[in-house]
Amino acid sequence: MAGNTFGNFFKLTTFGESHGEAIGGVIDGCPAGVSIDLDAIENQMMRRRPGQSDIVTQRKEADTVRFLSGIFEGKTTGAPIGFIIENTNQKPADYTHIKDSYRPSHADYTFDKKYGHRDYRGGGRSSARETACRVAAGAIASQLLGAIAITGYVSSVGDLTLEKPYQKLDFNTVDSNVVRCPDAEMASKMIAKIKEVKKQGDTIGGIITCVIQNVPVGLGEPVFDKLHAQLGKAMLSINAVKGFEFGSGFKGATMNGSEHNDLFNQDGTTKSNLSGGVQGGISNGMDIYFRVAFKPVATIMQKQQTINSKGEKVEMQGKGRHDPCVVPRAVPIVEAMAALTIADFWLANKLSKL
Ligand SMILES: Cc1cc2nc3c(=O)[nH]c(=O)nc-3n(C[C@H](O)[C@H](O)[C@H](O)COP(=O)(O)O)c2cc1C
């Protein structure tokens, strides 16, 4: 299986399956001398952790990150940072029904056809459990980035959408409710919606908006590795992501240039920011912002028609502990992938000119 590494300079390789002994990662390329705040890493892990509220999966995992190398006396040494997160709450019996049958819209069919042998317990490597490693590594990347601030929040659940622009929101309130929407009234509607869908044995999709502030001018490589292209790859590599919209996004396609152009102030900042903080693939110092769309997860508790590995029609009903809506837990994952991308370009930029 190729493609378990993300980044060129700040590189994360992850390993492990949902129901194996442990998952973990190796970060290669983190410079020496970064002060590591373990509580900040733990806090991001808690935000992704299953069982954190009644609107997420009830799997109980401590998700404690154990660092094995690369950190000494509170600072990175420059050596590879190895870490593991033990899997402590496996229930493989919940997955025997998918051993020979395929959950519609999950990864069971494609893994089976591609590899001919798959770890069906909890979805194995296709499980979003792998994203816990991204969150741990992203928290280290954030500490390398210092003043660059990355904030994600839930802006839609199903057809409920927070229309307020991010500039009008108080980011300190993102975690004041379990759905992670920084608007109390909208948050309670979203929570009620997720509970209603869960009661029906169904799932629902949603959108996370992410804003990156205090980014210096010059991050991003202007041809194949444009900053927004790499952010798109980072986000689309997260399980269940179906859409990525950057800056003015699809709305920009409906506008005239005279409305869309971001006119300059004399100091090089711009009066508007429909470019989303990136021009020509390079950050221009304005806020970077984008939206990430998550589908409703595939495992539903209702009966569905599917097929087994012999191509026979079978009926399937989801079992076990699943997320009715992933966006509340995916906020720290989006933030982590953004931090890994920015850290990678921040290091690359050190080589861009004398
Ligand atoms: C935080 C998070 C939690 C998830 N939880 C579940 C889950 O409980 N059940 C499920 O079927 N899929 C869940 N998924 C989605 C699957 O991992 C994903 O749909 C699957 O790997 C197939 O990949 P694809 O949807 O990207 O094609 C979750 C995704 C994320 C980001």
The ligand as an SDF file (V2000), in Angstrom:
LIG
                    3D

 31 33  0  0  0  0  0  0  0  0999 V2000
  -13.8340   11.7260   12.1430 C   0  0  0  0  0  0  0  0  0  0  0  0
  -14.4090   10.6880   11.2090 C   0  0  0  0  0  0  0  0  0  0  0  0
  -15.1790    9.6680   11.7250 C   0  0  0  0  0  0  0  0  0  0  0  0
  -15.7290    8.6930   10.8970 C   0  0  0  0  0  0  0  0  0  0  0  0
  -16.5250    7.7420   11.4460 N   0  0  0  0  0  0  0  0  0  0  0  0
  -17.1070    6.8200   10.6480 C   0  0  0  0  0  0  0  0  0  0  0  0
  -17.9880    5.8500   11.1850 C   0  0  0  0  0  0  0  0  0  0  0  0
  -18.2300    5.8240   12.3890 O   0  0  0  0  0  0  0  0  0  0  0  0
  -18.5350    4.9510   10.3350 N   0  0  0  0  0  0  0  0  0  0  0  0
  -18.2910    4.9650    8.9890 C   0  0  0  0  0  0  0  0  0  0  0  0
  -18.8200    4.1590    8.2650 O   0  0  0  0  0  0  0  0  0  0  0  0
  -17.4680    5.8840    8.4550 N   0  0  0  0  0  0  0  0  0  0  0  0
  -16.8780    6.8040    9.2480 C   0  0  0  0  0  0  0  0  0  0  0  0
  -16.0500    7.7500    8.6880 N   0  0  0  0  0  0  0  0  0  0  0  0
  -15.8400    7.7780    7.2370 C   0  0  0  0  0  0  0  0  0  0  0  0
  -15.0330    6.6180    6.7000 C   0  0  0  0  0  0  0  0  0  0  0  0
  -13.7520    6.5480    7.2910 O   0  0  0  0  0  0  0  0  0  0  0  0
  -14.9290    6.7620    5.1720 C   0  0  0  0  0  0  0  0  0  0  0  0
  -16.1750    7.0110    4.6160 O   0  0  0  0  0  0  0  0  0  0  0  0
  -14.3560    5.5140    4.5450 C   0  0  0  0  0  0  0  0  0  0  0  0
  -12.9950    5.3970    4.8700 O   0  0  0  0  0  0  0  0  0  0  0  0
  -14.4800    5.5150    2.9980 C   0  0  0  0  0  0  0  0  0  0  0  0
  -13.7790    6.5770    2.4630 O   0  0  0  0  0  0  0  0  0  0  0  0
  -14.4900    7.7410    1.6080 P   0  0  0  0  0  0  0  0  0  0  0  0
  -15.7890    8.0300    2.2500 O   0  0  0  0  0  0  0  0  0  0  0  0
  -13.5350    8.9060    1.7560 O   0  0  0  0  0  0  0  0  0  0  0  0
  -14.6150    7.2390    0.2150 O   0  0  0  0  0  0  0  0  0  0  0  0
  -15.4850    8.7380    9.5000 C   0  0  0  0  0  0  0  0  0  0  0  0
  -14.7070    9.7780    8.9740 C   0  0  0  0  0  0  0  0  0  0  0  0
  -14.1750   10.7510    9.8070 C   0  0  0  0  0  0  0  0  0  0  0  0
  -13.3670   11.8730    9.2310 C   0  0  0  0  0  0  0  0  0  0  0  0
  1  2  1  0
  2  3  1  0
  2 30  2  0
  3  4  2  0
  4  5  1  0
  4 28  1  0
  5  6  2  0
  6  7  1  0
  6 13  1  0
  7  8  2  0
  7  9  1  0
  9 10  1  0
 10 11  2  0
 10 12  1  0
 12 13  2  0
 13 14  1  0
 14 15  1  0
 14 28  1  0
 15 16  1  0
 16 17  1  0
 16 18  1  0
 18 19  1  0
 18 20  1  0
 20 21  1  0
 20 22  1  0
 22 23  1  0
 23 24  1  0
 24 25  2  0
 24 26  1  0
 24 27  1  0
 28 29  2  0
 29 30  1  0
 30 31  1  0
M  END
$$$$
